[in-house]
Amino acid sequence: MAVLGITVALLVWVVTLLMISVWKQIYSSWNLPPGPFPLPFFGNVLQVDLKDIPKSFNKLAKRFGPVFTLHMGSRRVVVLHGYKAVKEVLLNHKNEFSGRGDIPVFQEYRNKGIIFNNGPTWKDVRRFSLSILRDYGMGKQGNEVRIQRESRFLVEELKKTKGQPFDPTFLIGCAPFNVIADILFNKRFDYNDKKALRLMSLFNENFYLLSTPWIQLYNNFADYLRYLPGSHRKLMKNISEIKQYALEKAKEHLQSLDSNCPRDVTDCLLKEMEKEKHSKEPIYTMENISVTLADMFFAGTETTSTTMRYGLLILMKYPEIEASNLPHEATQDTKFRGYVIPKGTVVIPTLDSLLYDSQEFPDPEKFNPEHFLNENGKFKYSDYFKPFSAGKRVCTGEGLARMELFLLLSAILQHFNLKSLVDPKDIDLNPVTVGFGNVPPEYKLCVIPRS
């Protein structure tokens, strides 16, 4: 009898907790955009394909409209889908949604650096970093000279393959790696340098891990998964190693710093630290500087390297041619399209919904350069093309990345013909995983010197 009473009491307790949870979900979502009804504890996680989140968002947008709400565990997320909604929130409400949405796997760096910083220092660090990057050639002749110099090294390394098959991951990646290393540390690495290859391996692995279903799950249930084994531990260890390298370089620079003649971005950041040495709340501490450098090193290497690898794969798939986004966060209660989005709500502008818009880009799944050409065959700008985002959180390295992609890919195509190891029609362009980014499949190719 006593056992029965305890069992009934437990059932009543569980049911009560579930009812309270459901009531909280309904009450907190009262003025939010529509969305699928969330389950207690899980929210809408079971209704989202963690292997291809953009595809799930596309399906939900067809059902609930361009602005809808999801609950990923206890995490409330407002998704913006399509050109009008994304542009409106990024440009017309850029201040209200300029926060960085919480990404638990980067929790340690939430108030440091540039990319994942959501603390009071991010605007100052971002503004100053942009000014330094401009001084060191962002969009100016300085970077063009750097990239063209590195392209010559890249071409020489490609010649050494002698037309034999090779994996382009690290060989191609060395070029953007060296460009950003020069800007940050006034340093260039040999293409076989062990430290360079180790760092690129960490960048590459992190980019992949960040896009896996487990990390997507971890970021929504970190309180429960934090102490379990899993790839989140490997990711955090890699991040720590990259930050440690940046810290070591900053300490080396500090020993020989000449504030009147900064050699690179590191010196400029250390110079600001010296200015603040008597401040009670300094922004530029060694910890913040090391995270800022690590952010720029990773972003300046891996995104460009990945895009180049994908570009070469696409060009082999279509030989005739040779002849999405990080989450934002509401910084205050905001009225948007008749809804109220509370402060702290994660906001995801789905850039892929612009890049794959079928009205702007007919048959968007196919590679077609004519999407960006007018009737006279000249370049045509499209406001839907926002791979670097927009607004307050637009990518700080957009100018450098555009220049690198154009100059490095041009150098490769001017000197070599690309040869696939399989029939072009059998080349699979589907990403290995989709999440933080689209990770291209591994492949090998041959580069044949043009006669």
QUITA-V391982 format. One record per residue. N is the residue number from 1. RES is the residue in one small letter. PHI is phi in whole degrees, 0 to 359 (NA if undefined). OMEGA is omega in whole degrees, 0 to 359 (NA if undefined). D_FIRST is the distance of its C-alpha to the first C-alpha in whole Angstrom. Layout:
{{N,RES,PHI,OMEGA,D_FIRST} {N,RES,PHI,OMEGA,D_FIRST}}
This chain:
{{1,m,NA,180,0} {2,a,297,180,4} {3,v,298,179,5} {4,l,298,180,5} {5,g,297,179,6} {6,i,295,180,9} {7,t,298,178,10} {8,v,299,180,11} {9,a,298,179,12} {10,l,295,178,14} {11,l,298,178,15} {12,v,299,181,17} {13,w,296,180,18} {14,v,296,179,20} {15,v,299,179,21} {16,t,298,179,22} {17,l,298,179,24} {18,l,296,179,26} {19,m,295,178,27} {20,i,297,180,29} {21,s,298,179,30} {22,v,297,180,32} {23,w,297,179,33} {24,k,297,180,35} {25,q,299,181,36} {26,i,294,183,37} {27,y,295,183,39} {28,s,290,182,40} {29,s,260,190,42} {30,w,303,182,43} {31,n,255,180,47} {32,l,277,175,47} {33,p,301,181,49} {34,p,292,178,47} {35,g,179,179,45} {36,p,295,181,42} {37,f,292,183,39} {38,p,277,174,37} {39,l,278,175,33} {40,p,304,179,31} {41,f,69,184,32} {42,f,282,186,34} {43,g,65,181,36} {44,n,250,183,39} {45,v,303,182,40} {46,l,289,179,39} {47,q,262,181,41} {48,v,239,177,44} {49,d,279,184,46} {50,l,292,177,46} {51,k,276,180,49} {52,d,208,183,51} {53,i,298,179,50} {54,p,304,179,53} {55,k,296,178,53} {56,s,296,179,49} {57,f,298,180,51} {58,n,297,179,54} {59,k,295,181,51} {60,l,293,179,49} {61,a,295,177,52} {62,k,294,182,54} {63,r,272,187,50} {64,f,249,180,50} {65,g,101,186,54} {66,p,288,177,55} {67,v,231,181,53} {68,f,217,184,49} {69,t,249,173,46} {70,l,234,172,44} {71,h,242,179,41} {72,m,263,192,41} {73,g,68,177,37} {74,s,269,184,37} {75,r,272,180,41} {76,r,269,184,43} {77,v,229,173,46} {78,v,254,183,49} {79,v,256,178,51} {80,l,248,187,55} {81,h,231,179,56} {82,g,104,187,60} {83,y,304,187,63} {84,k,296,183,63} {85,a,293,181,60} {86,v,296,180,60} {87,k,297,181,64} {88,e,298,184,63} {89,v,283,183,60} {90,l,282,184,62} {91,l,251,182,65} {92,n,279,179,65} {93,h,235,188,62} {94,k,295,178,62} {95,n,284,183,62} {96,e,293,182,58} {97,f,242,183,57} {98,s,271,179,59} {99,g,292,176,56} {100,r,260,179,54} {101,g,301,182,51} {102,d,297,175,49} {103,i,238,189,49} {104,p,308,181,46} {105,v,294,176,48} {106,f,250,186,51} {107,q,305,182,49} {108,e,298,185,51} {109,y,249,186,54} {110,r,300,182,53} {111,n,247,181,55} {112,k,225,175,58} {113,g,72,184,61} {114,i,243,192,62} {115,i,296,187,59} {116,f,253,182,56} {117,n,286,175,57} {118,n,236,182,55} {119,g,268,183,56} {120,p,291,184,59} {121,t,268,192,62} {122,w,297,181,61} {123,k,294,179,64} {124,d,294,181,67} {125,v,295,180,66} {126,r,296,182,66} {127,r,299,181,69} {128,f,292,179,71} {129,s,298,178,70} {130,l,298,181,72} {131,s,295,178,75} {132,i,294,181,75} {133,l,300,177,75} {134,r,295,180,77} {135,d,298,181,80} {136,y,265,168,79} {137,g,108,179,80} {138,m,295,179,77} {139,g,78,181,79} {140,k,244,183,82} {141,q,300,183,85} {142,g,305,181,83} {143,n,288,178,80} {144,e,298,178,82} {145,v,296,178,85} {146,r,303,184,82} {147,i,293,179,80} {148,q,295,176,83} {149,r,297,181,84} {150,e,290,180,81} {151,s,297,178,81} {152,r,292,176,84} {153,f,296,180,82} {154,l,298,180,80} {155,v,299,179,82} {156,e,296,178,84} {157,e,294,179,80} {158,l,294,177,80} {159,k,297,182,84} {160,k,293,178,82} {161,t,288,176,80} {162,k,53,177,83} {163,g,75,180,82} {164,q,271,181,79} {165,p,297,176,75} {166,f,208,175,73} {167,d,274,186,70} {168,p,282,190,71} {169,t,310,186,68} {170,f,269,179,69} {171,l,296,178,73} {172,i,293,183,73} {173,g,294,181,70} {174,c,298,183,73} {175,a,294,177,75} {176,p,296,177,73} {177,f,301,181,71} {178,n,289,179,75} {179,v,297,181,75} {180,i,288,177,73} {181,a,297,178,73} {182,d,294,180,77} {183,i,293,185,76} {184,l,277,191,73} {185,f,237,183,74} {186,n,55,186,78} {187,k,221,174,77} {188,r,234,182,78} {189,f,251,170,76} {190,d,293,184,78} {191,y,293,177,76} {192,n,252,182,75} {193,d,297,185,74} {194,k,295,180,70} {195,k,294,178,69} {196,a,298,180,70} {197,l,296,178,68} {198,r,295,181,65} {199,l,295,178,65} {200,m,296,177,65} {201,s,297,178,63} {202,l,294,178,60} {203,f,302,183,61} {204,n,297,180,61} {205,e,294,179,57} {206,n,296,180,56} {207,f,299,178,57} {208,y,291,183,56} {209,l,300,181,52} {210,l,297,182,52} {211,s,259,182,52} {212,t,278,179,50} {213,p,304,182,46} {214,w,297,180,44} {215,i,291,175,46} {216,q,298,179,46} {217,l,293,181,42} {218,y,300,183,42} {219,n,295,178,44} {220,n,257,180,41} {221,f,226,186,38} {222,a,300,181,40} {223,d,299,182,37} {224,y,263,186,35} {225,l,260,187,38} {226,r,307,187,40} {227,y,264,179,39} {228,l,273,173,39} {229,p,292,179,41} {230,g,161,185,44} {231,s,292,176,47} {232,h,298,179,47} {233,r,292,178,47} {234,k,296,180,50} {235,l,299,180,52} {236,m,296,178,51} {237,k,294,178,53} {238,n,297,180,56} {239,i,300,180,56} {240,s,297,180,56} {241,e,292,178,59} {242,i,296,179,61} {243,k,297,179,61} {244,q,296,177,62} {245,y,297,179,65} {246,a,299,179,66} {247,l,295,179,65} {248,e,297,178,68} {249,k,295,179,70} {250,a,295,179,70} {251,k,295,177,70} {252,e,299,180,73} {253,h,297,183,75} {254,l,298,182,74} {255,q,294,183,77} {256,s,240,184,80} {257,l,293,170,79} {258,d,241,185,82} {259,s,300,181,81} {260,n,275,182,84} {261,c,215,180,84} {262,p,296,184,80} {263,r,270,188,80} {264,d,194,181,77} {265,v,298,180,74} {266,t,302,179,73} {267,d,299,180,76} {268,c,297,178,75} {269,l,292,178,72} {270,l,294,177,72} {271,k,298,176,75} {272,e,293,178,73} {273,m,298,179,71} {274,e,297,178,74} {275,k,297,186,75} {276,e,263,189,71} {277,k,297,177,71} {278,h,257,180,71} {279,s,283,179,69} {280,k,285,180,66} {281,e,232,182,64} {282,p,292,177,66} {283,i,272,187,65} {284,y,263,172,67} {285,t,273,177,65} {286,m,299,179,65} {287,e,295,181,61} {288,n,292,179,62} {289,i,296,181,65} {290,s,296,178,64} {291,v,291,178,61} {292,t,298,178,64} {293,l,296,179,66} {294,a,297,177,63} {295,d,303,183,62} {296,m,291,180,66} {297,f,294,179,66} {298,f,296,184,63} {299,a,295,182,64} {300,g,284,180,68} {301,t,257,195,67} {302,e,290,183,65} {303,t,294,179,65} {304,t,292,179,68} {305,s,300,180,68} {306,t,297,180,65} {307,t,296,178,67} {308,m,295,179,71} {309,r,297,178,69} {310,y,294,180,67} {311,g,299,179,71} {312,l,295,179,73} {313,l,294,179,70} {314,i,295,180,71} {315,l,296,176,74} {316,m,287,178,74} {317,k,292,181,72} {318,y,238,185,75} {319,p,299,180,78} {320,e,293,180,80} {321,i,285,184,79} {322,e,294,183,81} {323,a,290,NA,84} {324,s,NA,NA,58} {325,n,NA,181,57} {326,l,289,181,56} {327,p,288,172,53} {328,h,259,179,54} {329,e,214,178,52} {330,a,290,181,53} {331,t,272,178,55} {332,q,199,174,54} {333,d,300,188,52} {334,t,228,173,55} {335,k,276,182,56} {336,f,218,180,56} {337,r,55,177,57} {338,g,87,178,55} {339,y,256,175,52} {340,v,247,179,51} {341,i,258,186,50} {342,p,294,175,49} {343,k,305,179,50} {344,g,92,179,48} {345,t,290,176,48} {346,v,287,181,49} {347,v,238,182,52} {348,i,245,173,53} {349,p,279,185,56} {350,t,278,183,57} {351,l,296,180,60} {352,d,296,179,60} {353,s,290,173,60} {354,l,277,185,63} {355,l,294,180,65} {356,y,248,179,63} {357,d,292,187,64} {358,s,287,177,66} {359,q,282,179,68} {360,e,284,182,70} {361,f,235,180,70} {362,p,306,182,70} {363,d,56,189,68} {364,p,294,181,67} {365,e,287,182,65} {366,k,262,177,69} {367,f,286,183,71} {368,n,212,180,74} {369,p,302,181,76} {370,e,294,174,78} {371,h,301,184,75} {372,f,243,178,76} {373,l,236,177,80} {374,n,273,185,82} {375,e,294,179,84} {376,n,263,179,87} {377,g,79,180,85} {378,k,260,183,84} {379,f,303,180,81} {380,k,238,180,79} {381,y,287,175,77} {382,s,234,180,73} {383,d,288,178,71} {384,y,279,183,68} {385,f,276,184,69} {386,k,234,181,66} {387,p,293,181,65} {388,f,257,182,66} {389,s,66,182,64} {390,a,201,178,65} {391,g,79,187,65} {392,k,294,183,64} {393,r,254,178,62} {394,v,300,183,65} {395,c,304,181,66} {396,t,291,183,68} {397,g,258,185,70} {398,e,302,182,70} {399,g,299,179,74} {400,l,295,182,74} {401,a,297,179,72} {402,r,300,182,74} {403,m,294,180,77} {404,e,298,183,76} {405,l,301,181,75} {406,f,292,186,78} {407,l,288,182,80} {408,l,289,178,78} {409,l,294,178,78} {410,s,298,180,81} {411,a,298,180,83} {412,i,296,184,81} {413,l,288,177,82} {414,q,289,185,85} {415,h,257,187,86} {416,f,221,164,83} {417,n,263,180,82} {418,l,271,180,79} {419,k,233,178,78} {420,s,276,178,75} {421,l,276,178,74} {422,v,232,177,72} {423,d,298,182,74} {424,p,311,181,73} {425,k,292,180,71} {426,d,265,178,69} {427,i,288,181,68} {428,d,263,181,64} {429,l,268,181,64} {430,n,296,179,60} {431,p,295,177,59} {432,v,294,177,57} {433,t,206,182,54} {434,v,235,179,54} {435,g,189,173,53} {436,f,302,177,54} {437,g,200,175,57} {438,n,268,183,59} {439,v,269,182,59} {440,p,290,177,62} {441,p,292,175,62} {442,e,288,179,63} {443,y,201,174,67} {444,k,239,177,70} {445,l,213,173,74} {446,c,241,174,77} {447,v,245,184,80} {448,i,255,180,83} {449,p,306,177,86} {450,r,287,181,88} {451,s,278,NA,92}}
